[in-house]
């Protein structure tokens, strides 16, 4: 009987001190894409083009609203235009 009482008291102490921890209020979530200012980086644009099936991707122009890249798909060469604000491929032109 004494043993049960001691075990119950120990369990109550454990529950009292192992209660939920207070939440931290200093959490910062950053969802900026690329280098900031609402644009993707030139390297991220090249990665997007590469993951879209092009290889040997080279940046031609990474300034302004649109970035241009040269890449190969199969045995054909293309110039791929990517919108710098969201990374969407907006134009693909085959180079002859």
CNS distance restraints for C-alpha pairs under 8 A (distance, minus, plus):
assign (resid   1 and name CA) (resid   5 and name CA) 6.36 0.50 0.50
assign (resid   2 and name CA) (resid   6 and name CA) 6.21 0.50 0.50
assign (resid   3 and name CA) (resid   7 and name CA) 6.18 0.50 0.50
assign (resid   4 and name CA) (resid   8 and name CA) 6.07 0.50 0.50
assign (resid   5 and name CA) (resid   9 and name CA) 6.15 0.50 0.50
assign (resid   6 and name CA) (resid  10 and name CA) 6.16 0.50 0.50
assign (resid   7 and name CA) (resid  11 and name CA) 6.15 0.50 0.50
assign (resid   8 and name CA) (resid  12 and name CA) 6.22 0.50 0.50
assign (resid   9 and name CA) (resid  13 and name CA) 6.26 0.50 0.50
assign (resid  10 and name CA) (resid  14 and name CA) 6.15 0.50 0.50
assign (resid  11 and name CA) (resid  15 and name CA) 6.21 0.50 0.50
assign (resid  12 and name CA) (resid  16 and name CA) 6.06 0.50 0.50
assign (resid  13 and name CA) (resid  17 and name CA) 6.24 0.50 0.50
assign (resid  14 and name CA) (resid  18 and name CA) 5.86 0.50 0.50
assign (resid  15 and name CA) (resid  19 and name CA) 6.10 0.50 0.50
assign (resid  32 and name CA) (resid  36 and name CA) 5.83 0.50 0.50
assign (resid  32 and name CA) (resid  38 and name CA) 6.94 0.50 0.50
assign (resid  33 and name CA) (resid  38 and name CA) 6.68 0.50 0.50
assign (resid  33 and name CA) (resid  39 and name CA) 6.42 0.50 0.50
assign (resid  33 and name CA) (resid  40 and name CA) 5.58 0.50 0.50
assign (resid  34 and name CA) (resid  38 and name CA) 7.77 0.50 0.50
assign (resid  34 and name CA) (resid  39 and name CA) 6.05 0.50 0.50
assign (resid  34 and name CA) (resid  40 and name CA) 4.15 0.50 0.50
assign (resid  34 and name CA) (resid  41 and name CA) 4.85 0.50 0.50
assign (resid  34 and name CA) (resid  44 and name CA) 7.01 0.50 0.50
assign (resid  35 and name CA) (resid  39 and name CA) 6.71 0.50 0.50
assign (resid  35 and name CA) (resid  40 and name CA) 6.33 0.50 0.50
assign (resid  35 and name CA) (resid  41 and name CA) 5.71 0.50 0.50
assign (resid  36 and name CA) (resid  40 and name CA) 7.44 0.50 0.50
assign (resid  38 and name CA) (resid  85 and name CA) 5.85 0.50 0.50
assign (resid  38 and name CA) (resid  86 and name CA) 7.87 0.50 0.50
assign (resid  39 and name CA) (resid  84 and name CA) 5.33 0.50 0.50
assign (resid  39 and name CA) (resid  85 and name CA) 4.41 0.50 0.50
assign (resid  39 and name CA) (resid  86 and name CA) 6.59 0.50 0.50
assign (resid  40 and name CA) (resid  44 and name CA) 6.14 0.50 0.50
assign (resid  40 and name CA) (resid  45 and name CA) 6.67 0.50 0.50
assign (resid  40 and name CA) (resid  84 and name CA) 5.63 0.50 0.50
assign (resid  40 and name CA) (resid  85 and name CA) 6.30 0.50 0.50
assign (resid  40 and name CA) (resid  86 and name CA) 6.68 0.50 0.50
assign (resid  40 and name CA) (resid  87 and name CA) 6.42 0.50 0.50
assign (resid  41 and name CA) (resid  45 and name CA) 6.35 0.50 0.50
assign (resid  41 and name CA) (resid  84 and name CA) 7.71 0.50 0.50
assign (resid  42 and name CA) (resid  46 and name CA) 6.39 0.50 0.50
assign (resid  42 and name CA) (resid  59 and name CA) 7.45 0.50 0.50
assign (resid  42 and name CA) (resid  62 and name CA) 5.73 0.50 0.50
assign (resid  42 and name CA) (resid  67 and name CA) 7.35 0.50 0.50
assign (resid  43 and name CA) (resid  47 and name CA) 6.27 0.50 0.50
assign (resid  44 and name CA) (resid  48 and name CA) 6.21 0.50 0.50
assign (resid  44 and name CA) (resid  87 and name CA) 7.98 0.50 0.50
assign (resid  45 and name CA) (resid  49 and name CA) 6.33 0.50 0.50
assign (resid  45 and name CA) (resid  67 and name CA) 7.41 0.50 0.50
assign (resid  45 and name CA) (resid  82 and name CA) 6.74 0.50 0.50
assign (resid  45 and name CA) (resid  84 and name CA) 7.65 0.50 0.50
assign (resid  45 and name CA) (resid  87 and name CA) 6.14 0.50 0.50
assign (resid  46 and name CA) (resid  50 and name CA) 6.12 0.50 0.50
assign (resid  46 and name CA) (resid  57 and name CA) 6.39 0.50 0.50
assign (resid  46 and name CA) (resid  58 and name CA) 7.24 0.50 0.50
assign (resid  46 and name CA) (resid  59 and name CA) 6.84 0.50 0.50
assign (resid  46 and name CA) (resid  69 and name CA) 7.02 0.50 0.50
assign (resid  47 and name CA) (resid  51 and name CA) 6.06 0.50 0.50
assign (resid  48 and name CA) (resid  52 and name CA) 6.23 0.50 0.50
assign (resid  48 and name CA) (resid  87 and name CA) 7.12 0.50 0.50
assign (resid  49 and name CA) (resid  53 and name CA) 6.98 0.50 0.50
assign (resid  49 and name CA) (resid  54 and name CA) 6.13 0.50 0.50
assign (resid  49 and name CA) (resid  57 and name CA) 7.28 0.50 0.50
assign (resid  49 and name CA) (resid  69 and name CA) 7.86 0.50 0.50
assign (resid  49 and name CA) (resid  71 and name CA) 7.91 0.50 0.50
assign (resid  49 and name CA) (resid  80 and name CA) 7.43 0.50 0.50
assign (resid  49 and name CA) (resid  89 and name CA) 7.67 0.50 0.50
assign (resid  50 and name CA) (resid  54 and name CA) 4.81 0.50 0.50
assign (resid  50 and name CA) (resid  55 and name CA) 5.75 0.50 0.50
assign (resid  50 and name CA) (resid  57 and name CA) 6.49 0.50 0.50
assign (resid  53 and name CA) (resid  73 and name CA) 6.62 0.50 0.50
assign (resid  54 and name CA) (resid  71 and name CA) 5.49 0.50 0.50
assign (resid  54 and name CA) (resid  72 and name CA) 5.23 0.50 0.50
assign (resid  54 and name CA) (resid  73 and name CA) 4.89 0.50 0.50
assign (resid  55 and name CA) (resid  71 and name CA) 5.63 0.50 0.50
assign (resid  55 and name CA) (resid  72 and name CA) 5.16 0.50 0.50
assign (resid  55 and name CA) (resid  73 and name CA) 6.37 0.50 0.50
assign (resid  56 and name CA) (resid  70 and name CA) 7.89 0.50 0.50
assign (resid  56 and name CA) (resid  71 and name CA) 5.51 0.50 0.50
assign (resid  56 and name CA) (resid  72 and name CA) 6.15 0.50 0.50
assign (resid  57 and name CA) (resid  69 and name CA) 6.48 0.50 0.50
assign (resid  57 and name CA) (resid  70 and name CA) 5.58 0.50 0.50
assign (resid  57 and name CA) (resid  71 and name CA) 4.33 0.50 0.50
assign (resid  57 and name CA) (resid  72 and name CA) 7.07 0.50 0.50
assign (resid  58 and name CA) (resid  69 and name CA) 5.48 0.50 0.50
assign (resid  58 and name CA) (resid  70 and name CA) 5.20 0.50 0.50
assign (resid  58 and name CA) (resid  71 and name CA) 6.44 0.50 0.50
assign (resid  59 and name CA) (resid  67 and name CA) 7.78 0.50 0.50
assign (resid  59 and name CA) (resid  68 and name CA) 6.22 0.50 0.50
assign (resid  59 and name CA) (resid  69 and name CA) 4.40 0.50 0.50
assign (resid  59 and name CA) (resid  70 and name CA) 6.43 0.50 0.50
assign (resid  60 and name CA) (resid  67 and name CA) 7.68 0.50 0.50
assign (resid  60 and name CA) (resid  68 and name CA) 5.35 0.50 0.50
assign (resid  60 and name CA) (resid  69 and name CA) 5.09 0.50 0.50
assign (resid  60 and name CA) (resid  70 and name CA) 6.65 0.50 0.50
assign (resid  61 and name CA) (resid  67 and name CA) 5.55 0.50 0.50
assign (resid  61 and name CA) (resid  68 and name CA) 5.13 0.50 0.50
assign (resid  61 and name CA) (resid  69 and name CA) 7.02 0.50 0.50
assign (resid  62 and name CA) (resid  66 and name CA) 7.20 0.50 0.50
assign (resid  62 and name CA) (resid  67 and name CA) 4.58 0.50 0.50
assign (resid  62 and name CA) (resid  68 and name CA) 6.54 0.50 0.50
assign (resid  63 and name CA) (resid  67 and name CA) 6.30 0.50 0.50
assign (resid  64 and name CA) (resid  84 and name CA) 7.45 0.50 0.50
assign (resid  65 and name CA) (resid  83 and name CA) 6.10 0.50 0.50
assign (resid  65 and name CA) (resid  84 and name CA) 5.39 0.50 0.50
assign (resid  65 and name CA) (resid  85 and name CA) 6.96 0.50 0.50
assign (resid  66 and name CA) (resid  81 and name CA) 6.34 0.50 0.50
assign (resid  66 and name CA) (resid  82 and name CA) 5.51 0.50 0.50
assign (resid  66 and name CA) (resid  83 and name CA) 4.58 0.50 0.50
assign (resid  66 and name CA) (resid  84 and name CA) 5.19 0.50 0.50
assign (resid  67 and name CA) (resid  81 and name CA) 5.66 0.50 0.50
assign (resid  67 and name CA) (resid  82 and name CA) 5.11 0.50 0.50
assign (resid  67 and name CA) (resid  83 and name CA) 6.35 0.50 0.50
assign (resid  67 and name CA) (resid  84 and name CA) 6.11 0.50 0.50
assign (resid  68 and name CA) (resid  79 and name CA) 6.67 0.50 0.50
assign (resid  68 and name CA) (resid  80 and name CA) 5.66 0.50 0.50
assign (resid  68 and name CA) (resid  81 and name CA) 4.56 0.50 0.50
assign (resid  68 and name CA) (resid  82 and name CA) 6.34 0.50 0.50
assign (resid  69 and name CA) (resid  79 and name CA) 5.59 0.50 0.50
assign (resid  69 and name CA) (resid  80 and name CA) 5.14 0.50 0.50
assign (resid  69 and name CA) (resid  81 and name CA) 6.47 0.50 0.50
assign (resid  70 and name CA) (resid  77 and name CA) 7.15 0.50 0.50
assign (resid  70 and name CA) (resid  78 and name CA) 5.69 0.50 0.50
assign (resid  70 and name CA) (resid  79 and name CA) 4.55 0.50 0.50
assign (resid  70 and name CA) (resid  80 and name CA) 6.17 0.50 0.50
assign (resid  71 and name CA) (resid  77 and name CA) 5.88 0.50 0.50
assign (resid  71 and name CA) (resid  78 and name CA) 5.42 0.50 0.50
assign (resid  71 and name CA) (resid  79 and name CA) 6.46 0.50 0.50
assign (resid  71 and name CA) (resid  80 and name CA) 7.26 0.50 0.50
assign (resid  72 and name CA) (resid  76 and name CA) 5.61 0.50 0.50
assign (resid  72 and name CA) (resid  77 and name CA) 4.54 0.50 0.50
assign (resid  72 and name CA) (resid  78 and name CA) 6.02 0.50 0.50
assign (resid  73 and name CA) (resid  77 and name CA) 6.56 0.50 0.50
assign (resid  73 and name CA) (resid  78 and name CA) 7.52 0.50 0.50
assign (resid  76 and name CA) (resid  94 and name CA) 7.35 0.50 0.50
assign (resid  76 and name CA) (resid  95 and name CA) 7.69 0.50 0.50
assign (resid  77 and name CA) (resid  94 and name CA) 6.04 0.50 0.50
assign (resid  77 and name CA) (resid  95 and name CA) 5.47 0.50 0.50
assign (resid  77 and name CA) (resid  96 and name CA) 7.39 0.50 0.50
assign (resid  78 and name CA) (resid  92 and name CA) 6.58 0.50 0.50
assign (resid  78 and name CA) (resid  93 and name CA) 5.47 0.50 0.50
assign (resid  78 and name CA) (resid  94 and name CA) 4.34 0.50 0.50
assign (resid  78 and name CA) (resid  95 and name CA) 5.25 0.50 0.50
assign (resid  79 and name CA) (resid  92 and name CA) 5.83 0.50 0.50
assign (resid  79 and name CA) (resid  93 and name CA) 5.18 0.50 0.50
assign (resid  79 and name CA) (resid  94 and name CA) 6.36 0.50 0.50
assign (resid  79 and name CA) (resid  95 and name CA) 6.75 0.50 0.50
assign (resid  80 and name CA) (resid  89 and name CA) 7.08 0.50 0.50
assign (resid  80 and name CA) (resid  90 and name CA) 7.90 0.50 0.50
assign (resid  80 and name CA) (resid  91 and name CA) 5.92 0.50 0.50
assign (resid  80 and name CA) (resid  92 and name CA) 4.57 0.50 0.50
assign (resid  80 and name CA) (resid  93 and name CA) 6.47 0.50 0.50
assign (resid  81 and name CA) (resid  89 and name CA) 5.84 0.50 0.50
assign (resid  81 and name CA) (resid  90 and name CA) 5.75 0.50 0.50
assign (resid  81 and name CA) (resid  91 and name CA) 5.04 0.50 0.50
assign (resid  81 and name CA) (resid  92 and name CA) 6.30 0.50 0.50
assign (resid  82 and name CA) (resid  87 and name CA) 5.75 0.50 0.50
assign (resid  82 and name CA) (resid  88 and name CA) 5.51 0.50 0.50
assign (resid  82 and name CA) (resid  89 and name CA) 4.35 0.50 0.50
assign (resid  82 and name CA) (resid  90 and name CA) 5.68 0.50 0.50
assign (resid  82 and name CA) (resid  91 and name CA) 7.24 0.50 0.50
assign (resid  83 and name CA) (resid  87 and name CA) 5.24 0.50 0.50
assign (resid  83 and name CA) (resid  88 and name CA) 5.40 0.50 0.50
assign (resid  83 and name CA) (resid  89 and name CA) 6.37 0.50 0.50
assign (resid  83 and name CA) (resid  90 and name CA) 6.51 0.50 0.50
assign (resid  84 and name CA) (resid  88 and name CA) 7.83 0.50 0.50
